[in-house]
Amino acid sequence: MRPRHDHGQSLFCRPHVGSSLTIVAAALSLSICFSFSAGAQSIPERSGGEAGVVYDGAHEITVTGNIEQVVTSNEPDTLAGVHVLVRNSGGLVDAHLGAFLSNDVREALQVGTPVRIVGGNAELHGKQYLLARELCLGGQTIVLRNKRGVPLLKSAIAASVKAQESEGAR
């Protein structure tokens, strides 16, 4: 037989303020987790980091030329982040470098600077982009995306530059 409280309720079923808050906190935590996972699922795994843009690593190309323009403003219907317009024998290429460049790399991007960019072509709103995976600038190779085209964070980009500097010092 269960013990009864004065009001005829079982002590095991009596609502507690602490347990109600725990339930609300747990529900809130779950809803936040599900909203983050749902947002992450809306971008395909092979994406170049932008919704609707697919990185094709199987057909990477290398573009060598001189920087004609550095674009840092984000216009509507374009990929967010830094772009360089590179002039090569085939014409002008809009290379998307991403939004996570270090200040040193941003400062090194100057008109007339020779670059080599490895990446995959992509299209967004009818415009062609080269999603840069590697940027060779001033004798350094800077890794901007992983092999699937997902942009690396600024700390990972900096680590790739430091690792290359360490190898060069040996």
N, C-alpha and C positions, 0 to 999 in steps of 0.2 A: 504494500500500500504506500502511495506517495504522500509525503508530508504536505499539508495544505497551509496556505497563508491565510490571514484573517479575512481576506476578501474572496475566498473560495477558489483562488488560482493556485495552480501547482507551482512550487518554488522552481521547478525545472523549466517552466514555460514563461515565467514572469519576465517581461521586457526590462532590459537594463539600458540605461543611457549609454554606457560605455560600449556595449555590444552594438547598439544602433549606429553609433559613430563609426565603429569598425566596419560594419557592413557598408555604410555610405562611402567610406574611404576606399574600401576594396572595389566597390562598383565604379567609383570615379577612376581608380587606377586602371581597371580593366578597360574602361571606355577610352582612356587616353592611349593605352597600348594598342587597342584595336584601330584607333584612328591613325596612329603612326604606321602600323603595318599595312593598313588599307592604302595610305598615301604612297608607301614604298612600292606596293604592288602595281600602282597605276603606271609606272615607268618600266618598260621592258628591261630585262636583265642585260641585254646586249646594247642598251642605249648609250649614247655618247653623253649622257648626263642631262639632256634636255628632252622633255616629253615630246614624242613624235619624231625624234631624230634617232636613226639607227646607225650604229658604227659597224662598218663592214671590214673587219680585220683580215678577212681572207683576201681582200683586194687592196691592200695598202699600197700607196704610191709614195714616191719621194719627189719633192719639189725643191729645186735649188734656184736661188735668185736673190735679188736685192729688195729690201723693204722699201716700198713706195709710200706707204702711209700706215700709221699706227692709229687704230680706232679704239678708244676707251669708253665712249658714251654708249649707252644701251638704247637703241632705237626700237620702236615697236616692230614686231614680226621678225626680229633677228635673234640670234643666239646671244645670251647675256655673257659678258666678259670681254676680254681683250681680243681684238682681231688685228692681224697684220695683212695688208695687201702686198703681195709679193709679185714682182715682175720677173717672169722667166721667158724662155723662148716660145712657150705656148700662150702667152698673154698674161693677164692679171688674175691671181688666185687669192681668194678671201680665205685666209687660214685662221680658224678659231683656236686660240691658245687657252681659253678658259678664264675663270674668275679667280683662280688661286695662285697667281704669280707673285713671287716675292718682289719687293721694291727694287732690289738689285737687277733682277731680270727686266722689270718694267723700264728701268732707267737705261738699260743696255739696248732696248728696242728703239733704234734711231733710223730715220730715213736714210737710205743709201747703204745700210749695213747688210753685208752678205749673210744669208741664212740657208740652212738645209732643214727641211721639215718633212717628217715621215708621219703619215696619217691616212685616214680613210675618208673618201668623199661621202657627203650626205646632202640631202636637200630639205629645205624648210621653206614653206610658203613660196615655192617655185624658184628659190634662189639656191645656188650651189655653194657649199662650204667644204673646206678641207678641215676635218677635225684632227688637229695636230696631236699625235701621241708622243713624238719626240721633236725637240727643237734644238738644232745645233747652232750655237751662237757664240762667237768669240772663242772658238776652240773647245767649248764645253757642250756636252749633250745633256739636255735637261728633259727628263721624263715627265710628261704632263698627264698622261692617261695610262691605265693598265692595258693589257693586251685585248680586253673586251671593249675598250673605249671609254671606260668610266673615269671621269676626271679625278686626279689625285688631289688630296688636300695640300695646302701650302707647306705643312710640316713634312709630308712625304716627298714633295718636290725638292725642298731644301735638303733633305736627307740624301736624295739621289745626287745632288750637286756635290755635297760634302764627301760622299763615297767616291765620286769620280776624282775629286781633288786629292783625296788620300791615295788613290791608285796612282795618280800622276806624280806624287811626291816620292814614291818608292823607287 
